[in-house]
């Protein structure tokens, strides 16, 4: 299956809070967003898509990446803007 087959599909990104195309999800992080499975599982066969376009090592490394919570992101942002 072509990697760009679903690029025009859109959904609300829990991370950004707005609509994003699938292309964003598959390219935003290396190799793809760690939330891609939970976000897209109801819209497509995401497991088959990932298995057909990424190596098992890429999939595993991405899914093992710890995603910060909203609260952690807020505190990190506050720390960045402190004088």
PDB file with SEQRES, HELIX, SHEET and CRYST1 records, atoms N, CA, C and O in Angstrom:
SEQRES   1 A   83  UNK UNK UNK UNK UNK UNK UNK UNK UNK UNK UNK UNK UNK          
SEQRES   2 A   83  UNK UNK UNK UNK UNK UNK UNK UNK UNK UNK UNK UNK UNK          
SEQRES   3 A   83  UNK UNK UNK UNK UNK UNK UNK UNK UNK UNK UNK UNK UNK          
SEQRES   4 A   83  UNK UNK UNK UNK UNK UNK UNK UNK UNK UNK UNK UNK UNK          
SEQRES   5 A   83  UNK UNK UNK UNK UNK UNK UNK UNK UNK UNK UNK UNK UNK          
SEQRES   6 A   83  UNK UNK UNK UNK UNK UNK UNK UNK UNK UNK UNK UNK UNK          
SEQRES   7 A   83  UNK UNK UNK UNK UNK                                          
HELIX    1 AA1 UNK A   22  UNK A   27  1                                   6    
HELIX    2 AA2 UNK A   36  UNK A   40  1                                   5    
HELIX    3 AA3 UNK A   46  UNK A   53  1                                   8    
HELIX    4 AA4 UNK A   56  UNK A   64  1                                   9    
HELIX    5 AA5 UNK A   70  UNK A   81  1                                  12    
SHEET    1 AA1 2 UNK A  10  UNK A  12  0                                        
SHEET    2 AA1 2 UNK A  19  UNK A  21 -1                                        
CRYST1    1.000    1.000    1.000  90.00  90.00  90.00 P 1           1          
ATOM      1  N   UNK A   1       0.842  -1.183   0.000  1.00  0.00           N  
ATOM      2  CA  UNK A   1       0.000   0.000   0.000  1.00  0.00           C  
ATOM      3  C   UNK A   1       0.881   1.238   0.000  1.00  0.00           C  
ATOM      4  O   UNK A   1       1.861   1.295   0.742  1.00  0.00           O  
ATOM      5  N   UNK A   2       0.552   2.224  -0.814  1.00  0.00           N  
ATOM      6  CA  UNK A   2       1.360   3.447  -0.878  1.00  0.00           C  
ATOM      7  C   UNK A   2       1.344   4.185   0.464  1.00  0.00           C  
ATOM      8  O   UNK A   2       0.315   4.243   1.137  1.00  0.00           O  
ATOM      9  N   UNK A   3       2.480   4.740   0.840  1.00  0.00           N  
ATOM     10  CA  UNK A   3       2.579   5.427   2.130  1.00  0.00           C  
ATOM     11  C   UNK A   3       1.698   6.674   2.196  1.00  0.00           C  
ATOM     12  O   UNK A   3       1.277   7.070   3.283  1.00  0.00           O  
ATOM     13  N   UNK A   4       1.416   7.292   1.061  1.00  0.00           N  
ATOM     14  CA  UNK A   4       0.608   8.518   1.065  1.00  0.00           C  
ATOM     15  C   UNK A   4      -0.879   8.270   0.793  1.00  0.00           C  
ATOM     16  O   UNK A   4      -1.630   9.216   0.554  1.00  0.00           O  
ATOM     17  N   UNK A   5      -1.295   7.032   0.828  1.00  0.00           N  
ATOM     18  CA  UNK A   5      -2.667   6.647   0.508  1.00  0.00           C  
ATOM     19  C   UNK A   5      -3.706   7.362   1.381  1.00  0.00           C  
ATOM     20  O   UNK A   5      -4.778   7.707   0.884  1.00  0.00           O  
ATOM     21  N   UNK A   6      -3.420   7.591   2.653  1.00  0.00           N  
ATOM     22  CA  UNK A   6      -4.386   8.183   3.578  1.00  0.00           C  
ATOM     23  C   UNK A   6      -4.067   9.635   3.932  1.00  0.00           C  
ATOM     24  O   UNK A   6      -4.703  10.199   4.822  1.00  0.00           O  
ATOM     25  N   UNK A   7      -3.112  10.243   3.264  1.00  0.00           N  
ATOM     26  CA  UNK A   7      -2.626  11.572   3.643  1.00  0.00           C  
ATOM     27  C   UNK A   7      -3.703  12.646   3.724  1.00  0.00           C  
ATOM     28  O   UNK A   7      -3.557  13.583   4.510  1.00  0.00           O  
ATOM     29  N   UNK A   8      -4.760  12.552   2.960  1.00  0.00           N  
ATOM     30  CA  UNK A   8      -5.776  13.606   2.963  1.00  0.00           C  
ATOM     31  C   UNK A   8      -6.837  13.431   4.052  1.00  0.00           C  
ATOM     32  O   UNK A   8      -7.618  14.351   4.296  1.00  0.00           O  
ATOM     33  N   UNK A   9      -6.880  12.273   4.708  1.00  0.00           N  
ATOM     34  CA  UNK A   9      -7.836  12.088   5.800  1.00  0.00           C  
ATOM     35  C   UNK A   9      -7.470  13.012   6.948  1.00  0.00           C  
ATOM     36  O   UNK A   9      -6.290  13.261   7.195  1.00  0.00           O  
ATOM     37  N   UNK A  10      -8.472  13.522   7.649  1.00  0.00           N  
ATOM     38  CA  UNK A  10      -8.227  14.433   8.760  1.00  0.00           C  
ATOM     39  C   UNK A  10      -8.964  13.987  10.012  1.00  0.00           C  
ATOM     40  O   UNK A  10     -10.010  13.342   9.943  1.00  0.00           O  
ATOM     41  N   UNK A  11      -8.400  14.342  11.152  1.00  0.00           N  
ATOM     42  CA  UNK A  11      -9.063  14.172  12.434  1.00  0.00           C  
ATOM     43  C   UNK A  11      -8.524  15.192  13.413  1.00  0.00           C  
ATOM     44  O   UNK A  11      -7.553  15.891  13.123  1.00  0.00           O  
ATOM     45  N   UNK A  12      -9.157  15.276  14.575  1.00  0.00           N  
ATOM     46  CA  UNK A  12      -8.730  16.237  15.594  1.00  0.00           C  
ATOM     47  C   UNK A  12      -7.535  15.657  16.343  1.00  0.00           C  
ATOM     48  O   UNK A  12      -7.608  14.554  16.884  1.00  0.00           O  
ATOM     49  N   UNK A  13      -6.449  16.397  16.370  1.00  0.00           N  
ATOM     50  CA  UNK A  13      -5.228  15.965  17.044  1.00  0.00           C  
ATOM     51  C   UNK A  13      -5.345  16.277  18.535  1.00  0.00           C  
ATOM     52  O   UNK A  13      -5.566  17.426  18.918  1.00  0.00           O  
ATOM     53  N   UNK A  14      -5.197  15.261  19.365  1.00  0.00           N  
ATOM     54  CA  UNK A  14      -5.268  15.459  20.809  1.00  0.00           C  
ATOM     55  C   UNK A  14      -4.072  16.250  21.328  1.00  0.00           C  
ATOM     56  O   UNK A  14      -4.152  16.905  22.368  1.00  0.00           O  
ATOM     57  N   UNK A  15      -2.988  16.184  20.611  1.00  0.00           N  
ATOM     58  CA  UNK A  15      -1.761  16.882  21.004  1.00  0.00           C  
ATOM     59  C   UNK A  15      -1.847  18.379  20.668  1.00  0.00           C  
ATOM     60  O   UNK A  15      -1.441  19.223  21.466  1.00  0.00           O  
ATOM     61  N   UNK A  16      -2.374  18.693  19.490  1.00  0.00           N  
ATOM     62  CA  UNK A  16      -2.439  20.077  19.026  1.00  0.00           C  
ATOM     63  C   UNK A  16      -3.783  20.750  19.275  1.00  0.00           C  
ATOM     64  O   UNK A  16      -3.862  21.975  19.372  1.00  0.00           O  
ATOM     65  N   UNK A  17      -4.830  19.951  19.377  1.00  0.00           N  
ATOM     66  CA  UNK A  17      -6.149  20.507  19.629  1.00  0.00           C  
ATOM     67  C   UNK A  17      -6.890  20.988  18.400  1.00  0.00           C  
ATOM     68  O   UNK A  17      -7.900  21.678  18.536  1.00  0.00           O  
ATOM     69  N   UNK A  18      -6.434  20.653  17.216  1.00  0.00           N  
ATOM     70  CA  UNK A  18      -7.103  21.058  15.982  1.00  0.00           C  
ATOM     71  C   UNK A  18      -7.059  19.954  14.943  1.00  0.00           C  
ATOM     72  O   UNK A  18      -6.468  18.897  15.164  1.00  0.00           O  
ATOM     73  N   UNK A  19      -7.686  20.210  13.819  1.00  0.00           N  
ATOM     74  CA  UNK A  19      -7.711  19.248  12.725  1.00  0.00           C  
ATOM     75  C   UNK A  19      -6.324  19.124  12.085  1.00  0.00           C  
ATOM     76  O   UNK A  19      -5.646  20.125  11.852  1.00  0.00           O  
ATOM     77  N   UNK A  20      -5.921  17.900  11.810  1.00  0.00           N  
ATOM     78  CA  UNK A  20      -4.665  17.656  11.099  1.00  0.00           C  
ATOM     79  C   UNK A  20      -4.866  16.518  10.105  1.00  0.00           C  
ATOM     80  O   UNK A  20      -5.672  15.618  10.343  1.00  0.00           O  
ATOM     81  N   UNK A  21      -4.139  16.556   8.998  1.00  0.00           N  
ATOM     82  CA  UNK A  21      -4.213  15.447   8.041  1.00  0.00           C  
ATOM     83  C   UNK A  21      -3.346  14.284   8.520  1.00  0.00           C  
ATOM     84  O   UNK A  21      -2.421  14.468   9.311  1.00  0.00           O  
ATOM     85  N   UNK A  22      -3.656  13.104   8.037  1.00  0.00           N  
ATOM     86  CA  UNK A  22      -2.889  11.913   8.398  1.00  0.00           C  
ATOM     87  C   UNK A  22      -1.406  12.095   8.066  1.00  0.00           C  
ATOM     88  O   UNK A  22      -0.544  11.587   8.782  1.00  0.00           O  
ATOM     89  N   UNK A  23      -1.111  12.811   6.995  1.00  0.00           N  
ATOM     90  CA  UNK A  23       0.284  13.033   6.616  1.00  0.00           C  
ATOM     91  C   UNK A  23       1.072  13.642   7.772  1.00  0.00           C  
ATOM     92  O   UNK A  23       2.226  13.278   7.993  1.00  0.00           O  
ATOM     93  N   UNK A  24       0.462  14.561   8.505  1.00  0.00           N  
ATOM     94  CA  UNK A  24       1.133  15.163   9.663  1.00  0.00           C  
ATOM     95  C   UNK A  24       1.494  14.075  10.677  1.00  0.00           C  
ATOM     96  O   UNK A  24       2.616  14.048  11.183  1.00  0.00           O  
ATOM     97  N   UNK A  25       0.570  13.198  10.968  1.00  0.00           N  
ATOM     98  CA  UNK A  25       0.777  12.152  11.975  1.00  0.00           C  
ATOM     99  C   UNK A  25       1.891  11.177  11.581  1.00  0.00           C  
ATOM    100  O   UNK A  25       2.632  10.694  12.437  1.00  0.00           O  
ATOM    101  N   UNK A  26       2.001  10.901  10.315  1.00  0.00           N  
ATOM    102  CA  UNK A  26       3.021   9.935   9.882  1.00  0.00           C  
ATOM    103  C   UNK A  26       4.380  10.577   9.639  1.00  0.00           C  
ATOM    104  O   UNK A  26       5.352   9.874   9.364  1.00  0.00           O  
ATOM    105  N   UNK A  27       4.463  11.915   9.739  1.00  0.00           N  
ATOM    106  CA  UNK A  27       5.748  12.567   9.480  1.00  0.00           C  
ATOM    107  C   UNK A  27       6.227  13.487  10.598  1.00  0.00           C  
ATOM    108  O   UNK A  27       7.378  13.922  10.568  1.00  0.00           O  
ATOM    109  N   UNK A  28       5.382  13.799  11.585  1.00  0.00           N  
ATOM    110  CA  UNK A  28       5.731  14.791  12.604  1.00  0.00           C  
ATOM    111  C   UNK A  28       6.922  14.370  13.464  1.00  0.00           C  
ATOM    112  O   UNK A  28       7.769  15.207  13.778  1.00  0.00           O  
ATOM    113  N   UNK A  29       7.006  13.139  13.840  1.00  0.00           N  
ATOM    114  CA  UNK A  29       8.123  12.614  14.628  1.00  0.00           C  
ATOM    115  C   UNK A  29       8.808  11.535  13.830  1.00  0.00           C  
ATOM    116  O   UNK A  29       8.318  11.117  12.781  1.00  0.00           O  
ATOM    117  N   UNK A  30       9.929  11.089  14.319  1.00  0.00           N  
ATOM    118  CA  UNK A  30      10.643  10.015  13.624  1.00  0.00           C  
ATOM    119  C   UNK A  30      10.338   8.681  14.254  1.00  0.00           C  
ATOM    120  O   UNK A  30      10.601   8.533  15.448  1.00  0.00           O  
ATOM    121  N   UNK A  31       9.816   7.711  13.571  1.00  0.00           N  
ATOM    122  CA  UNK A  31       9.365   7.796  12.189  1.00  0.00           C  
ATOM    123  C   UNK A  31       7.934   8.305  12.051  1.00  0.00           C  
ATOM    124  O   UNK A  31       7.528   8.693  10.956  1.00  0.00           O  
ATOM    125  N   UNK A  32       7.153   8.311  13.148  1.00  0.00           N  
ATOM    126  CA  UNK A  32       5.775   8.813  13.101  1.00  0.00           C  
ATOM    127  C   UNK A  32       5.347   9.151  14.521  1.00  0.00           C  
ATOM    128  O   UNK A  32       6.049   8.818  15.476  1.00  0.00           O  
ATOM    129  N   UNK A  33       4.205   9.808  14.670  1.00  0.00           N  
ATOM    130  CA  UNK A  33       3.698  10.180  15.993  1.00  0.00           C  
ATOM    131  C   UNK A  33       3.387   8.929  16.816  1.00  0.00           C  
ATOM    132  O   UNK A  33       2.776   7.984  16.318  1.00  0.00           O  
ATOM    133  N   UNK A  34       3.808   8.934  18.060  1.00  0.00           N  
ATOM    134  CA  UNK A  34       3.590   7.774  18.932  1.00  0.00           C  
ATOM    135  C   UNK A  34       2.105   7.537  19.223  1.00  0.00           C  
ATOM    136  O   UNK A  34       1.730   6.451  19.665  1.00  0.00           O  
ATOM    137  N   UNK A  35       1.274   8.525  18.983  1.00  0.00           N  
ATOM    138  CA  UNK A  35      -0.162   8.390  19.235  1.00  0.00           C  
ATOM    139  C   UNK A  35      -0.939   7.936  18.005  1.00  0.00           C  
ATOM    140  O   UNK A  35      -2.169   7.883  18.037  1.00  0.00           O  
ATOM    141  N   UNK A  36      -0.250   7.615  16.940  1.00  0.00           N  
ATOM    142  CA  UNK A  36      -0.905   7.317  15.671  1.00  0.00           C  
ATOM    143  C   UNK A  36      -1.889   6.153  15.773  1.00  0.00           C  
ATOM    144  O   UNK A  36      -2.941   6.180  15.134  1.00  0.00           O  
ATOM    145  N   UNK A  37      -1.567   5.148  16.555  1.00  0.00           N  
ATOM    146  CA  UNK A  37      -2.452   3.984  16.664  1.00  0.00           C  
ATOM    147  C   UNK A  37      -3.741   4.353  17.383  1.00  0.00           C  
ATOM    148  O   UNK A  37      -4.832   4.063  16.892  1.00  0.00           O  
ATOM    149  N   UNK A  38      -3.622   4.988  18.536  1.00  0.00           N  
ATOM    150  CA  UNK A  38      -4.836   5.319  19.299  1.00  0.00           C  
ATOM    151  C   UNK A  38      -5.709   6.330  18.566  1.00  0.00           C  
ATOM    152  O   UNK A  38      -6.935   6.275  18.669  1.00  0.00           O  
ATOM    153  N   UNK A  39      -5.106   7.236  17.842  1.00  0.00           N  
ATOM    154  CA  UNK A  39      -5.892   8.249  17.126  1.00  0.00           C  
ATOM    155  C   UNK A  39      -6.587   7.695  15.883  1.00  0.00           C  
ATOM    156  O   UNK A  39      -7.730   8.058  15.606  1.00  0.00           O  
ATOM    157  N   UNK A  40      -5.922   6.832  15.141  1.00  0.00           N  
ATOM    158  CA  UNK A  40      -6.430   6.415  13.832  1.00  0.00           C  
ATOM    159  C   UNK A  40      -7.054   5.025  13.792  1.00  0.00           C  
ATOM    160  O   UNK A  40      -7.565   4.621  12.748  1.00  0.00           O  
ATOM    161  N   UNK A  41      -7.028   4.288  14.889  1.00  0.00           N  
ATOM    162  CA  UNK A  41      -7.513   2.903  14.887  1.00  0.00           C  
ATOM    163  C   UNK A  41      -8.973   2.773  14.468  1.00  0.00           C  
ATOM    164  O   UNK A  41      -9.354   1.771  13.863  1.00  0.00           O  
ATOM    165  N   UNK A  42      -9.786   3.763  14.777  1.00  0.00           N  
ATOM    166  CA  UNK A  42     -11.206   3.676  14.402  1.00  0.00           C  
ATOM    167  C   UNK A  42     -11.482   4.138  12.976  1.00  0.00           C  
ATOM    168  O   UNK A  42     -12.579   3.931  12.459  1.00  0.00           O  
ATOM    169  N   UNK A  43     -10.507   4.754  12.346  1.00  0.00           N  
ATOM    170  CA  UNK A  43     -10.706   5.291  10.994  1.00  0.00           C  
ATOM    171  C   UNK A  43     -10.108   4.418   9.888  1.00  0.00           C  
ATOM    172  O   UNK A  43     -10.519   4.500   8.731  1.00  0.00           O  
ATOM    173  N   UNK A  44      -9.117   3.571  10.264  1.00  0.00           N  
ATOM    174  CA  UNK A  44      -8.429   2.770   9.253  1.00  0.00           C  
ATOM    175  C   UNK A  44      -7.733   1.588   9.917  1.00  0.00           C  
ATOM    176  O   UNK A  44      -7.665   1.512  11.144  1.00  0.00           O  
ATOM    177  N   UNK A  45      -7.222   0.679   9.117  1.00  0.00           N  
ATOM    178  CA  UNK A  45      -6.452  -0.450   9.639  1.00  0.00           C  
ATOM    179  C   UNK A  45      -5.012   0.023   9.822  1.00  0.00           C  
ATOM    180  O   UNK A  45      -4.144  -0.262   8.998  1.00  0.00           O  
ATOM    181  N   UNK A  46      -4.775   0.742  10.904  1.00  0.00           N  
ATOM    182  CA  UNK A  46      -3.481   1.376  11.130  1.00  0.00           C  
ATOM    183  C   UNK A  46      -2.362   0.359  11.328  1.00  0.00           C  
ATOM    184  O   UNK A  46      -1.222   0.618  10.940  1.00  0.00           O  
ATOM    185  N   UNK A  47      -2.662  -0.776  11.917  1.00  0.00           N  
ATOM    186  CA  UNK A  47      -1.640  -1.819  12.103  1.00  0.00           C  
ATOM    187  C   UNK A  47      -1.094  -2.323  10.779  1.00  0.00           C  
ATOM    188  O   UNK A  47       0.116  -2.484  10.621  1.00  0.00           O  
ATOM    189  N   UNK A  48      -1.971  -2.569   9.843  1.00  0.00           N  
ATOM    190  CA  UNK A  48      -1.555  -3.020   8.515  1.00  0.00           C  
ATOM    191  C   UNK A  48      -0.769  -1.924   7.803  1.00  0.00           C  
ATOM    192  O   UNK A  48       0.239  -2.196   7.151  1.00  0.00           O  
ATOM    193  N   UNK A  49      -1.238  -0.685   7.934  1.00  0.00           N  
ATOM    194  CA  UNK A  49      -0.536   0.435   7.315  1.00  0.00           C  
ATOM    195  C   UNK A  49       0.889   0.541   7.858  1.00  0.00           C  
ATOM    196  O   UNK A  49       1.842   0.640   7.084  1.00  0.00           O  
ATOM    197  N   UNK A  50       1.037   0.520   9.164  1.00  0.00           N  
ATOM    198  CA  UNK A  50       2.375   0.646   9.769  1.00  0.00           C  
ATOM    199  C   UNK A  50       3.269  -0.519   9.374  1.00  0.00           C  
ATOM    200  O   UNK A  50       4.430  -0.322   9.016  1.00  0.00           O  
ATOM    201  N   UNK A  51       2.730  -1.736   9.438  1.00  0.00           N  
ATOM    202  CA  UNK A  51       3.521  -2.922   9.091  1.00  0.00           C  
ATOM    203  C   UNK A  51       3.955  -2.906   7.630  1.00  0.00           C  
ATOM    204  O   UNK A  51       5.017  -3.429   7.291  1.00  0.00           O  
ATOM    205  N   UNK A  52       3.146  -2.315   6.771  1.00  0.00           N  
ATOM    206  CA  UNK A  52       3.472  -2.263   5.353  1.00  0.00           C  
ATOM    207  C   UNK A  52       4.426  -1.147   4.968  1.00  0.00           C  
ATOM    208  O   UNK A  52       4.988  -1.162   3.873  1.00  0.00           O  
ATOM    209  N   UNK A  53       4.616  -0.174   5.859  1.00  0.00           N  
ATOM    210  CA  UNK A  53       5.430   0.991   5.509  1.00  0.00           C  
ATOM    211  C   UNK A  53       6.617   1.258   6.429  1.00  0.00           C  
ATOM    212  O   UNK A  53       7.474   2.081   6.106  1.00  0.00           O  
ATOM    213  N   UNK A  54       6.675   0.580   7.559  1.00  0.00           N  
ATOM    214  CA  UNK A  54       7.766   0.786   8.505  1.00  0.00           C  
ATOM    215  C   UNK A  54       8.304  -0.553   8.987  1.00  0.00           C  
ATOM    216  O   UNK A  54       7.584  -1.551   9.014  1.00  0.00           O  
ATOM    217  N   UNK A  55       9.562  -0.563   9.363  1.00  0.00           N  
ATOM    218  CA  UNK A  55      10.167  -1.792   9.868  1.00  0.00           C  
ATOM    219  C   UNK A  55       9.672  -2.061  11.288  1.00  0.00           C  
ATOM    220  O   UNK A  55       9.242  -1.136  11.979  1.00  0.00           O  
ATOM    221  N   UNK A  56       9.729  -3.317  11.727  1.00  0.00           N  
ATOM    222  CA  UNK A  56       9.341  -3.617  13.111  1.00  0.00           C  
ATOM    223  C   UNK A  56      10.153  -2.804  14.125  1.00  0.00           C  
ATOM    224  O   UNK A  56       9.630  -2.412  15.168  1.00  0.00           O  
ATOM    225  N   UNK A  57      11.418  -2.556  13.822  1.00  0.00           N  
ATOM    226  CA  UNK A  57      12.270  -1.774  14.720  1.00  0.00           C  
ATOM    227  C   UNK A  57      11.791  -0.326  14.816  1.00  0.00           C  
ATOM    228  O   UNK A  57      11.771   0.246  15.906  1.00  0.00           O  
ATOM    229  N   UNK A  58      11.407   0.272  13.687  1.00  0.00           N  
ATOM    230  CA  UNK A  58      10.895   1.639  13.683  1.00  0.00           C  
ATOM    231  C   UNK A  58       9.598   1.731  14.487  1.00  0.00           C  
ATOM    232  O   UNK A  58       9.411   2.656  15.278  1.00  0.00           O  
ATOM    233  N   UNK A  59       8.727   0.783  14.280  1.00  0.00           N  
ATOM    234  CA  UNK A  59       7.446   0.774  14.989  1.00  0.00           C  
ATOM    235  C   UNK A  59       7.678   0.643  16.489  1.00  0.00           C  
ATOM    236  O   UNK A  59       7.112   1.399  17.279  1.00  0.00           O  
ATOM    237  N   UNK A  60       8.501  -0.308  16.875  1.00  0.00           N  
ATOM    238  CA  UNK A  60       8.784  -0.534  18.292  1.00  0.00           C  
ATOM    239  C   UNK A  60       9.422   0.688  18.942  1.00  0.00           C  
ATOM    240  O   UNK A  60       9.023   1.086  20.036  1.00  0.00           O  
ATOM    241  N   UNK A  61      10.403   1.283  18.282  1.00  0.00           N  
ATOM    242  CA  UNK A  61      11.102   2.428  18.874  1.00  0.00           C  
ATOM    243  C   UNK A  61      10.151   3.614  19.048  1.00  0.00           C  
ATOM    244  O   UNK A  61      10.247   4.342  20.037  1.00  0.00           O  
ATOM    245  N   UNK A  62       9.256   3.810  18.118  1.00  0.00           N  
ATOM    246  CA  UNK A  62       8.316   4.912  18.213  1.00  0.00           C  
ATOM    247  C   UNK A  62       7.298   4.674  19.319  1.00  0.00           C  
ATOM    248  O   UNK A  62       6.969   5.596  20.066  1.00  0.00           O  
ATOM    249  N   UNK A  63       6.808   3.476  19.431  1.00  0.00           N  
ATOM    250  CA  UNK A  63       5.787   3.176  20.430  1.00  0.00           C  
ATOM    251  C   UNK A  63       6.358   3.153  21.839  1.00  0.00           C  
ATOM    252  O   UNK A  63       5.611   3.301  22.807  1.00  0.00           O  
ATOM    253  N   UNK A  64       7.665   2.970  21.972  1.00  0.00           N  
ATOM    254  CA  UNK A  64       8.296   2.980  23.284  1.00  0.00           C  
ATOM    255  C   UNK A  64       8.605   4.392  23.764  1.00  0.00           C  
ATOM    256  O   UNK A  64       8.926   4.591  24.936  1.00  0.00           O  
ATOM    257  N   UNK A  65       8.513   5.366  22.877  1.00  0.00           N  
ATOM    258  CA  UNK A  65       8.799   6.751  23.225  1.00  0.00           C  
ATOM    259  C   UNK A  65       7.734   7.263  24.177  1.00  0.00           C  
ATOM    260  O   UNK A  65       6.542   7.196  23.878  1.00  0.00           O  
ATOM    261  N   UNK A  66       8.164   7.776  25.330  1.00  0.00           N  
ATOM    262  CA  UNK A  66       7.225   8.314  26.317  1.00  0.00           C  
ATOM    263  C   UNK A  66       6.740   9.688  25.863  1.00  0.00           C  
ATOM    264  O   UNK A  66       7.537  10.593  25.616  1.00  0.00           O  
ATOM    265  N   UNK A  67       5.442   9.825  25.761  1.00  0.00           N  
ATOM    266  CA  UNK A  67       4.842  11.096  25.389  1.00  0.00           C  
ATOM    267  C   UNK A  67       4.516  11.875  26.660  1.00  0.00           C  
ATOM    268  O   UNK A  67       3.890  11.328  27.568  1.00  0.00           O  
ATOM    269  N   UNK A  68       4.927  13.136  26.744  1.00  0.00           N  
ATOM    270  CA  UNK A  68       4.615  13.924  27.935  1.00  0.00           C  
ATOM    271  C   UNK A  68       3.114  14.188  28.052  1.00  0.00           C  
ATOM    272  O   UNK A  68       2.411  14.325  27.050  1.00  0.00           O  
ATOM    273  N   UNK A  69       2.642  14.257  29.292  1.00  0.00           N  
ATOM    274  CA  UNK A  69       1.237  14.587  29.515  1.00  0.00           C  
ATOM    275  C   UNK A  69       1.033  16.066  29.245  1.00  0.00           C  
ATOM    276  O   UNK A  69       2.002  16.814  29.111  1.00  0.00           O  
ATOM    277  N   UNK A  70      -0.218  16.491  29.164  1.00  0.00           N  
ATOM    278  CA  UNK A  70      -0.521  17.914  28.952  1.00  0.00           C  
ATOM    279  C   UNK A  70       0.093  18.760  30.068  1.00  0.00           C  
ATOM    280  O   UNK A  70       0.657  19.824  29.810  1.00  0.00           O  
ATOM    281  N   UNK A  71      -0.019  18.281  31.306  1.00  0.00           N  
ATOM    282  CA  UNK A  71       0.512  19.018  32.442  1.00  0.00           C  
ATOM    283  C   UNK A  71       2.035  19.136  32.360  1.00  0.00           C  
ATOM    284  O   UNK A  71       2.593  20.190  32.664  1.00  0.00           O  
ATOM    285  N   UNK A  72       2.703  18.062  31.952  1.00  0.00           N  
ATOM    286  CA  UNK A  72       4.157  18.112  31.780  1.00  0.00           C  
ATOM    287  C   UNK A  72       4.538  19.109  30.685  1.00  0.00           C  
ATOM    288  O   UNK A  72       5.532  19.825  30.814  1.00  0.00           O  
ATOM    289  N   UNK A  73       3.761  19.155  29.621  1.00  0.00           N  
ATOM    290  CA  UNK A  73       4.025  20.105  28.543  1.00  0.00           C  
ATOM    291  C   UNK A  73       3.861  21.545  29.019  1.00  0.00           C  
ATOM    292  O   UNK A  73       4.642  22.422  28.649  1.00  0.00           O  
ATOM    293  N   UNK A  74       2.844  21.782  29.837  1.00  0.00           N  
ATOM    294  CA  UNK A  74       2.606  23.129  30.362  1.00  0.00           C  
ATOM    295  C   UNK A  74       3.774  23.569  31.238  1.00  0.00           C  
ATOM    296  O   UNK A  74       4.284  24.679  31.082  1.00  0.00           O  
ATOM    297  N   UNK A  75       4.204  22.702  32.164  1.00  0.00           N  
ATOM    298  CA  UNK A  75       5.323  23.045  33.042  1.00  0.00           C  
ATOM    299  C   UNK A  75       6.618  23.253  32.260  1.00  0.00           C  
ATOM    300  O   UNK A  75       7.418  24.127  32.594  1.00  0.00           O  
ATOM    301  N   UNK A  76       6.817  22.461  31.240  1.00  0.00           N  
ATOM    302  CA  UNK A  76       8.008  22.612  30.403  1.00  0.00           C  
ATOM    303  C   UNK A  76       7.996  23.965  29.697  1.00  0.00           C  
ATOM    304  O   UNK A  76       9.024  24.637  29.607  1.00  0.00           O  
ATOM    305  N   UNK A  77       6.835  24.355  29.200  1.00  0.00           N  
ATOM    306  CA  UNK A  77       6.696  25.656  28.541  1.00  0.00           C  
ATOM    307  C   UNK A  77       6.931  26.788  29.522  1.00  0.00           C  
ATOM    308  O   UNK A  77       7.611  27.759  29.191  1.00  0.00           O  
ATOM    309  N   UNK A  78       6.383  26.682  30.716  1.00  0.00           N  
ATOM    310  CA  UNK A  78       6.579  27.700  31.740  1.00  0.00           C  
ATOM    311  C   UNK A  78       8.061  27.838  32.079  1.00  0.00           C  
ATOM    312  O   UNK A  78       8.575  28.949  32.207  1.00  0.00           O  
ATOM    313  N   UNK A  79       8.739  26.707  32.223  1.00  0.00           N  
ATOM    314  CA  UNK A  79      10.183  26.734  32.523  1.00  0.00           C  
ATOM    315  C   UNK A  79      10.970  27.421  31.421  1.00  0.00           C  
ATOM    316  O   UNK A  79      11.954  28.108  31.696  1.00  0.00           O  
ATOM    317  N   UNK A  80      10.550  27.246  30.184  1.00  0.00           N  
ATOM    318  CA  UNK A  80      11.257  27.867  29.048  1.00  0.00           C  
ATOM    319  C   UNK A  80      11.124  29.381  29.044  1.00  0.00           C  
ATOM    320  O   UNK A  80      12.047  30.084  28.630  1.00  0.00           O  
ATOM    321  N   UNK A  81       9.977  29.894  29.503  1.00  0.00           N  
ATOM    322  CA  UNK A  81       9.765  31.332  29.419  1.00  0.00           C  
ATOM    323  C   UNK A  81      10.136  32.074  30.702  1.00  0.00           C  
ATOM    324  O   UNK A  81      10.078  33.303  30.744  1.00  0.00           O  
ATOM    325  N   UNK A  82      10.511  31.346  31.734  1.00  0.00           N  
ATOM    326  CA  UNK A  82      10.964  31.990  32.963  1.00  0.00           C  
ATOM    327  C   UNK A  82      12.277  32.729  32.705  1.00  0.00           C  
ATOM    328  O   UNK A  82      13.129  32.246  31.960  1.00  0.00           O  
ATOM    329  N   UNK A  83      12.440  33.921  33.335  1.00  0.00           N  
ATOM    330  CA  UNK A  83      13.693  34.683  33.157  1.00  0.00           C  
ATOM    331  C   UNK A  83      14.857  34.002  33.859  1.00  0.00           C  
ATOM    332  O   UNK A  83      15.981  34.500  33.815  1.00  0.00           O  
TER     333      UNK A  83                                                      
END                                                                             
